[in-house]
Amino acid sequence: MAGRTPAVLMTRELFYRACEFSLNFGLTKQEALDLYNKTLDAVTQVWATEAGNTTVTVGDTVQTTSGVTIQATTTGEVSATETVTDTTSETSETDTTTSE
């Protein structure tokens, strides 16, 4: 997974705002704990949805949704392959770029 997903960003924001709210409004320990638990419940629901929509593959190849495949080797060589399909003539082209 590259970068932060929307769920990670939303989780961080929700907990930050809950903390900010509890300090700004001088919540008691119990009120702050209740707010934390409600935030945790909301985040848990979002993460359950996120987990159901996420596939994690462990390996040396990354494939993007745009059709670009990036593969690394143990020698430090990285290659990127893009497959473009011409739907009008039913042929495809493959461009490969290699760098070290």
C-alpha positions in Angstrom: 0.0 0.0 0.0 1.5 3.3 -1.0 0.6 6.4 0.9 -2.3 7.0 3.2 -5.7 5.7 2.4 -8.8 7.9 2.9 -9.7 5.7 5.9 -6.3 6.4 7.5 -6.7 10.1 7.0 -10.2 10.1 8.3 -9.3 8.1 11.3 -6.4 10.5 12.2 -8.7 13.5 11.7 -11.5 12.1 13.8 -9.3 11.3 16.8 -7.5 14.6 16.5 -10.8 16.5 16.5 -12.1 14.4 19.4 -9.1 15.3 21.5 -9.3 18.9 20.4 -13.0 19.0 21.4 -12.4 17.4 24.8 -9.7 20.0 25.6 -11.6 23.0 24.2 -14.8 22.3 26.1 -13.2 21.0 29.3 -14.8 17.6 29.2 -14.6 15.5 32.4 -12.6 12.3 32.2 -15.8 10.3 31.8 -17.1 12.6 29.0 -13.8 12.4 27.2 -13.8 8.6 27.5 -17.3 8.4 26.1 -16.3 10.6 23.2 -13.3 8.5 22.6 -15.3 5.3 22.6 -17.9 6.8 20.2 -15.1 7.8 17.9 -13.6 4.4 18.1 -16.9 2.8 17.2 -17.3 5.0 14.1 -13.7 4.3 13.0 -14.2 0.5 13.6 -17.2 0.6 11.2 -15.2 2.5 8.5 -12.2 0.1 8.9 -14.5 -3.0 8.5 -15.7 -1.6 5.2 -12.1 -0.7 4.2 -10.9 -4.2 5.0 -13.6 -5.7 2.9 -12.6 -3.6 -0.1 -8.9 -4.1 0.2 -6.7 -6.8 -1.2 -3.1 -7.0 0.0 -0.5 -8.9 -2.0 3.0 -9.4 -0.6 5.7 -9.6 -3.3 8.1 -7.7 -5.4 5.5 -6.6 -8.0 3.1 -3.6 -7.8 0.3 -3.3 -10.2 -1.7 -0.1 -10.4 -5.3 0.3 -11.5 -4.1 2.0 -14.6 -2.4 -1.1 -15.9 1.2 -0.2 -14.9 3.2 -3.1 -13.4 6.3 -2.2 -11.4 8.7 -5.1 -10.5 11.9 -4.9 -8.4 14.6 -7.5 -8.2 17.2 -8.3 -5.5 19.9 -6.6 -7.6 18.2 -3.3 -7.2 16.9 -3.2 -10.8 13.4 -1.8 -11.2 11.3 -2.2 -14.3 7.9 -0.7 -15.2 5.6 -2.3 -17.8 2.6 -0.6 -19.2 0.1 -2.6 -21.4 -2.1 -0.6 -23.6 -4.9 -2.3 -25.5 -6.3 -0.8 -28.7 -9.9 -1.9 -28.6 -10.5 -1.0 -32.2 -7.9 -3.4 -33.6 -7.7 -5.9 -30.8 -3.9 -5.6 -30.4 -1.9 -4.5 -27.5 1.4 -2.8 -27.0 3.8 -3.2 -24.1 6.3 -0.5 -23.1 9.1 -1.5 -20.7 11.3 0.9 -18.8 14.2 -0.4 -16.7 16.3 1.6 -14.3 18.9 0.9 -11.6 
